[in-house]
Amino acid sequence: MVINLRSDTQTLPTEEMLEAMRRAPLGDDVFGEDPTVNRLEEMAAARMGKESALFVASGTMGNLCALMSHTHPGDEVILEAESHTYYYEVGGFSALAGLSPRFVQGNHGIMNVDMIKKVIRPENIHFPSATLLCIENTHNRGGGTIYPPSLMDEIGQFAHKEGWKVHIDGARIFNAAVASGVKVKELVKSADSVMFCLSKGLSAPVGSVLAGDQNFIKRARKVRKMLGGGMRQAGVIAAAGIVALDTMVDRLAEDHSNARYIAEELIKIDGLEIDLNTVQTNMIYVDISALNITADRLELLLKEQGLLVSPVSPYQIRLVTNRHINSNEAHQAVIIIKEIVEKVR
């Protein structure tokens, strides 16, 4: 048996999803004629409290569509220094959107208004004009950390006073909502747009959704086409997304509980360091500096024992719980790590 804690992107579709995909009514989505895609987009818009939504192939595509729809080449986008949009999306906002980044150094990925104020530059012929603020919730490299609803509102209101649009990279926004105990629309009500993934903890095999007002989605739809994201009978995959929204949101609490259990057990092991304050959802970042072994080497040792993890820096690994990891497998993962660490020491 392999225990896969590399990412929640490893999740496989449920039987209900596979059956829905087989039975989905289909049409040409580029012409707006796929009824299953249309239903998914309507559901997503309602969940987010927005006017409209757009089904896209990936979170990276959704974020890029949003940035290109909110801005013009040469604009400045303000975002947290470790944000996914900057760190893991191949520089698309610069290469394809023509945007200049302005970084905010957050606290475990979480920004506040005072932090944002520090990076604002005055109007000057030498500076690009800031037009967009991006927020990542949950924040991946921050450890799966969440923005409380009140902070999301405060930042959104401040950004709008500055004349900026606000986009939320909400790849795991449902994790944030479940952990916060609020409806997801409460977390995103102060944003002009939000992207969320269906293919992570929600377990659909592919796809993300971008939501905003009707004019924004009209622009984003054209950008999606420009990027090669205009899909035809896309209802065959959108069907799984509908099931994901209907059945997979509330169970995210189980992933959070298993992550917390793993983290609290691992900090008892000499040589491992974890900031429990960051274990707020389904991620655990483990510092292994004290072991005098690289993350790549530890990854291989764990893999030999049937446990898959992700190195994220030379001396740090990440574990991500998901629906394929139950409490017994979480317990077994702790045992494997403990045995390997004892051998290494």
C-alpha positions in Angstrom: 0.0 0.0 0.0 1.2 3.5 -0.9 0.3 6.5 1.3 0.3 9.5 -1.0 0.8 12.8 0.9 2.5 14.6 -2.0 -0.6 16.8 -2.8 -4.3 16.9 -2.8 -3.9 17.1 -6.6 -3.4 13.3 -6.4 -7.1 12.7 -5.7 -9.0 10.5 -8.0 -12.7 11.1 -9.0 -15.4 9.3 -7.1 -17.6 6.6 -8.7 -20.4 9.2 -8.7 -18.2 11.6 -10.7 -17.3 8.9 -13.2 -21.0 8.0 -13.7 -21.9 11.7 -14.1 -19.2 12.1 -16.7 -20.5 9.1 -18.6 -24.1 10.5 -18.6 -23.4 14.2 -19.1 -25.4 16.0 -21.8 -22.9 17.7 -24.1 -22.6 20.5 -26.6 -20.0 22.9 -27.9 -18.9 25.1 -25.0 -17.1 27.7 -27.2 -20.6 28.4 -28.6 -22.0 28.4 -25.1 -24.0 25.3 -25.9 -22.7 22.7 -23.5 -25.5 22.4 -20.9 -23.3 20.6 -18.3 -20.7 23.4 -18.4 -23.4 26.0 -18.2 -24.9 24.3 -15.2 -21.5 24.1 -13.5 -20.8 27.8 -14.2 -24.2 28.8 -12.8 -23.6 26.7 -9.7 -20.2 28.2 -9.1 -21.3 31.8 -9.6 -24.1 31.2 -7.0 -21.7 29.6 -4.5 -19.3 32.6 -4.9 -22.0 35.2 -4.8 -20.9 36.5 -8.2 -22.9 37.3 -11.3 -21.1 34.9 -13.7 -18.4 32.2 -13.9 -16.1 30.6 -16.4 -14.9 26.9 -16.5 -11.2 26.7 -17.2 -8.7 23.9 -17.6 -6.6 24.8 -14.5 -6.0 27.2 -11.7 -3.0 28.7 -13.4 -5.2 29.4 -16.5 -7.9 30.9 -14.3 -5.5 33.2 -12.5 -3.9 34.3 -15.8 -7.3 35.0 -17.4 -8.2 37.1 -14.3 -5.0 39.1 -14.4 -5.2 39.7 -18.1 -8.9 40.7 -17.8 -8.4 43.2 -14.9 -5.2 44.9 -16.2 -3.2 46.2 -19.2 0.4 45.4 -20.1 2.8 47.6 -18.0 0.5 47.7 -15.0 1.7 46.8 -11.5 0.2 43.9 -9.6 0.6 43.7 -5.9 0.9 40.2 -4.4 2.4 38.4 -1.5 6.1 37.4 -2.0 5.6 33.7 -1.8 2.3 33.6 -3.6 1.5 30.7 -6.0 0.8 33.2 -8.8 4.4 34.3 -8.6 6.1 31.2 -7.4 4.6 28.4 -9.4 2.9 29.7 -12.5 5.9 30.0 -14.8 6.0 33.8 -14.8 2.9 34.0 -16.9 1.7 37.3 -15.4 4.9 38.9 -16.7 5.5 36.9 -19.9 1.9 36.9 -21.1 0.1 39.6 -19.2 3.0 42.0 -19.3 2.6 42.9 -15.6 5.2 44.1 -13.1 5.1 42.5 -9.6 5.2 44.4 -6.4 5.8 42.1 -3.5 4.4 42.2 0.1 6.2 40.2 2.7 3.4 38.5 4.6 3.3 36.5 7.8 3.2 32.9 6.7 1.7 34.2 3.5 -0.9 36.3 5.1 -0.9 40.1 4.3 -2.6 42.9 6.2 -3.3 46.5 5.3 -0.3 47.9 7.0 2.0 45.5 5.1 0.4 46.5 1.9 0.7 50.2 2.6 4.5 49.8 3.0 4.9 48.8 -0.7 2.6 51.5 -2.2 4.6 53.9 -4.4 3.5 57.4 -5.2 2.4 58.5 -8.6 5.6 59.0 -10.5 6.5 58.9 -14.2 9.2 56.3 -13.4 6.8 53.8 -11.7 4.2 51.5 -13.2 0.7 52.1 -12.0 -0.7 49.6 -9.5 -4.2 48.4 -10.7 -4.6 45.0 -9.1 -4.1 43.3 -5.7 -4.0 39.4 -5.6 -4.8 37.4 -2.4 -4.1 33.7 -2.0 -6.5 31.9 0.3 -5.5 29.3 1.5 -1.9 30.2 1.1 0.1 27.3 -0.2 3.7 28.2 0.8 2.5 29.8 4.0 1.5 26.3 5.1 -2.2 26.2 4.0 -2.9 29.3 6.1 -6.2 31.1 5.9 -7.3 34.8 5.8 -10.1 35.4 8.3 -13.3 36.8 6.8 -12.8 40.2 8.5 -9.3 40.5 7.2 -10.5 39.7 3.6 -13.1 42.4 3.9 -10.6 44.9 5.3 -8.1 44.3 2.6 -10.7 44.4 -0.1 -12.2 47.7 1.0 -8.7 49.2 1.3 -7.8 48.1 -2.2 -10.9 49.5 -3.7 -10.3 52.9 -2.0 -6.9 52.8 -3.7 -8.6 52.3 -7.0 -7.4 48.7 -7.4 -9.3 45.6 -8.5 -9.0 42.5 -6.2 -8.5 39.0 -7.4 -8.5 35.9 -5.1 -6.4 32.9 -6.0 -8.8 30.6 -4.1 -7.5 27.3 -5.4 -8.4 25.9 -1.9 -11.0 28.6 -1.0 -13.4 25.9 0.2 -10.7 24.6 2.6 -10.5 28.2 4.0 -14.3 28.4 4.3 -14.7 25.1 6.0 -11.8 25.9 8.5 -13.4 29.3 9.1 -16.9 28.0 9.6 -18.4 30.4 7.1 -20.0 30.2 3.6 -17.5 30.7 0.8 -19.3 33.7 -0.5 -18.6 35.5 2.8 -14.9 35.1 2.2 -14.9 36.5 -1.3 -17.6 39.2 -1.2 -15.1 42.0 -1.2 -13.2 40.7 -4.2 -13.9 41.5 -7.9 -13.0 38.0 -9.0 -12.1 34.6 -7.5 -10.6 31.4 -9.0 -11.1 28.0 -7.3 -9.9 24.5 -8.2 -12.2 21.5 -8.6 -9.2 19.1 -8.9 -7.6 19.4 -5.5 -9.4 18.5 -2.3 -12.7 18.5 -4.1 -11.4 15.4 -6.1 -12.6 16.2 -9.6 -10.1 15.0 -12.2 -9.5 18.3 -13.9 -10.7 21.9 -14.0 -11.1 25.2 -12.2 -13.7 28.0 -12.2 -13.2 31.7 -12.4 -16.1 33.9 -11.1 -16.8 37.7 -11.2 -19.3 40.1 -12.7 -20.7 39.6 -16.2 -18.5 42.1 -18.0 -15.4 40.6 -16.3 -16.3 37.1 -17.3 -17.0 38.2 -20.9 -13.5 39.6 -21.1 -12.1 36.5 -19.4 -13.9 34.2 -21.8 -12.1 35.9 -24.7 -8.7 35.6 -22.9 -9.4 31.9 -22.3 -9.8 31.5 -26.0 -6.6 33.4 -26.7 -4.7 31.1 -24.4 -6.0 28.0 -26.1 -8.5 27.2 -23.4 -11.7 27.1 -25.4 -13.0 23.6 -25.0 -15.7 21.9 -27.0 -17.7 19.1 -25.3 -16.3 20.1 -22.0 -19.3 18.9 -20.1 -17.7 15.4 -19.9 -15.3 16.9 -17.3 -17.6 19.7 -16.0 -19.9 16.9 -14.8 -17.4 15.8 -12.2 -17.1 19.4 -11.0 -20.8 19.5 -10.4 -20.6 16.4 -8.2 -17.6 17.9 -6.4 -19.5 21.0 -5.5 -22.5 19.0 -4.4 -20.7 16.3 -2.3 -17.1 17.1 -1.5 -17.0 20.4 0.3 -18.1 19.5 3.9 -15.8 16.4 4.0 -12.7 18.7 3.8 -12.9 19.0 7.6 -11.7 15.4 7.7 -8.6 16.3 5.8 -8.0 19.2 8.2 -8.4 16.9 11.2 -5.9 14.3 9.8 -3.4 17.0 9.0 -3.6 18.4 12.6 -3.1 14.9 14.0 -0.1 14.2 11.8 1.5 17.6 12.7 0.9 17.1 16.5 2.5 13.7 16.4 5.5 14.7 14.2 6.5 17.6 16.5 7.2 14.9 19.2 10.0 13.5 17.0 13.5 14.8 17.7 14.9 16.5 14.6 11.6 17.6 13.1 10.2 21.2 13.5 6.7 22.3 12.6 5.0 25.6 13.3 1.6 24.4 14.5 0.2 27.9 14.0 0.4 27.3 10.2 -1.4 23.9 10.3 -4.8 25.4 9.7 -6.1 23.3 6.9 -4.7 20.2 5.1 -1.0 21.0 4.8 2.0 20.3 7.1 5.4 21.9 6.4 8.2 20.0 8.2 11.7 21.5 8.7 14.3 18.8 8.8 17.4 20.9 9.1 18.4 19.3 12.4 18.6 15.9 10.7 21.6 16.8 8.5 19.9 15.2 5.6 18.4 16.8 2.5 14.7 16.8 1.8 15.4 14.9 -1.5 17.2 12.2 0.4 14.4 11.9 3.0 11.8 11.8 0.3 13.6 8.7 -1.2 13.9 7.0 2.1 10.2 7.5 2.8 9.2 6.4 -0.6 11.0 3.1 -0.1 8.6 2.5 2.8 5.5 3.4 0.8 5.1 7.0 1.9 5.1 9.8 -0.7 5.9 13.4 0.4 7.0 16.5 -1.5 10.4 18.3 -0.9 9.7 22.1 -1.1 13.2 23.4 -0.2 16.6 21.8 0.5 15.6 21.1 4.2 11.8 21.1 4.2 9.1 18.6 3.2 5.4 19.1 2.7 2.6 16.7 3.5 -0.9 17.2 2.2 -3.9 15.3 3.4 -6.8 14.4 1.1 -9.8 12.1 0.8 -7.7 9.1 0.1 -6.0 9.4 3.5 -8.1 8.2 6.4 -7.2 8.2 10.1 -5.5 4.8 9.9 -3.3 5.9 7.1 -2.5 9.2 8.8 -1.4 7.1 11.8 0.7 4.8 9.6 2.4 7.8 8.0 3.5 9.0 11.4 5.0 5.6 12.2 6.9 5.4 8.9 8.4 8.9 9.4 9.3 8.2 13.0 11.1 5.0 12.0 13.0 6.6 9.2 14.0 9.6 11.3 15.3 7.3 14.1 17.5 5.5 11.5 18.8 8.7 10.1 19.7 10.1 13.5 
